[in-house]
Amino acid sequence: MKSASSRSAKPPSAKRKSTSMKSKTDWARLKADKPAGSTEHPEADVRRIVRGVVRKGLEPLPSKASISLRVDQDVLEWFKAQGPGYQTRINSVLRAFRDASV
């Protein structure tokens, strides 16, 4: 015989009621789909996502070396004026020159 203080002898406790009366979550705003690259999340640029998907399954990119390179100011300004990624574009131009020289 089990005593009245044992766990199995106690009646199951009733579920506790929520302390909040109404959800404060703005469900309509959360359900609204925002396109990638929106002003709210500018880092979610579609081009970066696509580049990652296209690279999947290909050979890994070669590692890069950090160097100090001196270029004319007008050349650097021109590359920067093309938008973000100017260092990658400089690398692409140098790679194209290397490939054309072979």
C-alpha positions as CSV (number, residue, x, y, z in Angstrom):
1,M,0.0,0.0,0.0
2,K,1.3,3.4,-0.9
3,S,1.4,6.3,1.5
4,A,-0.6,9.5,0.7
5,S,2.6,11.4,0.3
6,S,4.0,9.2,-2.5
7,R,4.1,10.6,-6.1
8,S,1.8,8.0,-7.6
9,A,-0.8,8.7,-4.9
10,K,-1.1,12.4,-5.6
11,P,-3.7,13.5,-8.1
12,P,-2.3,14.9,-11.4
13,S,-1.9,18.6,-11.1
14,A,-4.0,20.9,-13.3
15,K,-2.3,22.7,-16.1
16,R,-1.1,26.1,-15.3
17,K,-2.8,28.9,-17.1
18,S,-0.7,31.4,-19.1
19,T,0.0,34.6,-17.2
20,S,-0.3,36.7,-20.3
21,M,-3.7,37.6,-21.6
22,K,-3.0,38.4,-25.2
23,S,0.0,37.8,-27.5
24,K,2.0,40.9,-28.2
25,T,3.5,39.4,-31.4
26,D,2.7,41.2,-34.6
27,W,1.8,38.1,-36.6
28,A,0.8,40.1,-39.7
29,R,4.2,41.7,-39.9
30,L,6.0,38.4,-39.4
31,K,3.9,36.7,-42.1
32,A,4.7,39.4,-44.7
33,D,7.5,38.1,-46.9
34,K,10.3,40.6,-47.3
35,P,12.4,40.1,-50.5
36,A,16.1,39.4,-50.0
37,G,18.3,42.5,-50.1
38,S,15.5,44.6,-48.5
39,T,16.4,47.8,-46.8
40,E,15.8,46.0,-43.5
41,H,18.4,43.4,-44.3
42,P,20.8,44.8,-46.9
43,E,23.4,42.1,-46.2
44,A,21.0,39.5,-47.7
45,D,22.1,40.5,-51.2
46,V,20.8,38.1,-53.9
47,R,24.0,38.2,-55.9
48,R,26.0,36.9,-52.9
49,I,23.5,34.1,-52.3
50,V,23.5,33.1,-56.0
51,R,27.3,33.1,-56.1
52,G,27.4,30.7,-53.1
53,V,24.9,28.4,-54.8
54,V,26.8,28.4,-58.1
55,R,30.1,27.6,-56.4
56,K,28.6,24.5,-54.7
57,G,30.1,21.4,-56.1
58,L,33.0,23.2,-57.8
59,E,36.6,23.0,-56.8
60,P,37.4,25.2,-53.8
61,L,38.7,28.7,-54.6
62,P,42.5,29.1,-54.2
63,S,43.6,30.8,-50.9
64,K,44.5,34.4,-51.1
65,A,47.5,36.2,-49.9
66,S,47.4,39.5,-48.1
67,I,49.8,42.0,-49.7
68,S,50.4,45.7,-49.8
69,L,50.0,47.1,-53.3
70,R,50.7,50.6,-54.4
71,V,48.5,51.8,-57.3
72,D,47.9,55.3,-58.8
73,Q,45.2,57.2,-56.9
74,D,43.0,57.6,-60.0
75,V,43.1,53.9,-60.8
76,L,42.0,53.1,-57.2
77,E,39.2,55.7,-57.3
78,W,38.0,54.2,-60.6
79,F,37.8,50.7,-59.2
80,K,36.1,52.0,-56.0
81,A,33.6,54.0,-58.1
82,Q,32.4,50.7,-59.6
83,G,30.8,49.8,-56.3
84,P,31.6,47.3,-53.5
85,G,34.0,44.5,-54.3
86,Y,36.7,46.7,-55.9
87,Q,39.5,44.4,-54.5
88,T,37.9,41.4,-56.1
89,R,37.6,43.2,-59.4
90,I,41.3,44.2,-59.2
91,N,42.1,40.6,-58.6
92,S,40.0,39.5,-61.6
93,V,41.8,42.1,-63.9
94,L,45.2,40.8,-62.7
95,R,44.0,37.2,-63.3
96,A,42.8,38.0,-66.8
97,F,46.1,39.7,-67.6
98,R,48.0,36.6,-66.4
99,D,45.8,34.3,-68.4
100,A,46.2,36.4,-71.5
101,S,50.0,36.5,-71.1
102,V,50.4,32.8,-71.2
